[in-house]
């Protein structure tokens, strides 16, 4: 029996349960950890068709996608949005529901 590496195992989980992938990304956004975000997106790229397919759908070349999602990557908002869209996701903004963030009783 051949052992799979962690990225391959996570890609399989994301393929089987896309809702988990969405929840994980939202959790990472809440924490604000960019390195963790890039790791998850690299794993999700494998789950959502591979680098070539995601790059084509995001209108990026493969090298650009690799660089964007590398550990030293710093994706522009347009690239990040395109990558998410290629995976069937989008960015959204939600209010923070806590007393210190309430705006004039709104």
Beta strands, then each sheet from edge to edge (+ up, - down):
end
